Amino acid sequence: GTAMASFEEVRKLQAQIDHLKERLDFISPMLPLVNFVQDYFQKVECEASLQLLRLKNAQVLNCTNADDDEVSNAQLETVKWIHFVTDTIT
């Protein structure tokens, strides 16, 4: 009775562990790529932020509308930069 129940629980746990190992084996090779993409994204965001700051300091970028500032705070720096460039050339 109890020994059979314990054996069944151990078997279920082993099956779960095996499944997790399979998932880990699948995901592990992707981690370097994910880390690379995260680093790249962070560098692009930092550069966009720096360029936006330069435009603000040069008073090229106008940030007088409070509603626009609230919306832009929720946006990515890269998105703000692309919007500025697009608005400038159109």
C-alpha positions as CSV (number, residue, x, y, z in Angstrom):
1,G,0.0,0.0,0.0
2,T,2.2,2.8,1.3
3,A,5.3,1.5,-0.5
4,M,3.5,1.4,-3.8
5,A,2.2,4.9,-3.3
6,S,5.7,6.2,-2.5
7,F,7.1,4.3,-5.5
8,E,4.4,5.9,-7.7
9,E,5.2,9.4,-6.3
10,V,9.0,8.9,-6.9
11,R,8.2,7.8,-10.5
12,K,6.1,10.9,-11.1
13,L,8.8,13.1,-9.7
14,Q,11.4,11.5,-11.8
15,A,9.3,12.0,-14.9
16,Q,8.9,15.7,-14.0
17,I,12.7,16.0,-13.5
18,D,13.3,14.3,-16.9
19,H,10.9,16.7,-18.6
20,L,12.6,19.8,-16.9
21,K,16.0,18.5,-18.1
22,E,14.7,18.2,-21.6
23,R,13.5,21.8,-21.5
24,L,16.7,23.0,-20.0
25,D,18.7,21.2,-22.7
26,F,16.5,23.0,-25.3
27,I,16.8,26.5,-23.7
28,S,20.5,26.5,-22.6
29,P,22.0,26.9,-26.1
30,M,19.9,30.0,-26.6
31,L,21.1,31.9,-23.5
32,P,24.2,33.4,-25.1
33,L,22.1,34.8,-28.0
34,V,19.5,36.2,-25.5
35,N,22.3,37.8,-23.5
36,F,23.8,39.3,-26.7
37,V,20.4,40.7,-27.8
38,Q,19.8,42.2,-24.4
39,D,23.2,43.9,-24.4
40,Y,22.7,45.2,-27.9
41,F,19.3,46.6,-27.0
42,Q,20.7,48.3,-23.9
43,K,23.5,49.9,-26.0
44,V,21.0,51.1,-28.6
45,E,18.8,52.6,-25.9
46,C,21.7,54.3,-24.2
47,E,22.9,55.8,-27.5
48,A,19.4,57.0,-28.3
49,S,19.0,58.5,-24.9
50,L,22.4,60.3,-25.2
51,Q,21.4,61.7,-28.7
52,L,18.0,62.9,-27.4
53,L,19.8,64.6,-24.5
54,R,22.2,66.3,-26.9
55,L,19.2,67.5,-29.0
56,K,17.4,68.9,-25.9
57,N,20.6,70.6,-24.7
58,A,21.1,72.2,-28.1
59,Q,17.4,73.2,-27.9
60,V,16.7,71.4,-31.2
61,L,14.3,69.0,-29.5
62,N,11.3,70.9,-28.1
63,C,9.8,69.4,-24.9
64,T,7.3,72.0,-23.9
65,N,4.1,70.0,-24.0
66,A,3.6,68.2,-20.7
67,D,1.2,65.6,-22.2
68,D,3.8,64.7,-24.8
69,D,6.4,64.3,-22.0
70,E,4.2,61.9,-20.1
71,V,3.6,59.8,-23.2
72,S,7.3,59.9,-24.2
73,N,8.3,58.7,-20.7
74,A,6.5,55.5,-21.4
75,Q,8.2,55.1,-24.8
76,L,11.6,53.6,-25.5
77,E,14.4,56.1,-26.2
78,T,14.9,54.5,-29.6
79,V,11.3,55.1,-30.5
80,K,11.5,58.8,-29.4
81,W,14.7,59.1,-31.5
82,I,13.1,57.6,-34.6
83,H,10.0,59.8,-34.2
84,F,12.2,62.9,-34.0
85,V,14.2,61.9,-37.1
86,T,11.0,61.1,-39.0
87,D,9.4,64.4,-38.0
88,T,12.5,66.3,-39.0
89,I,12.8,64.9,-42.5
90,T,9.0,64.9,-43.3
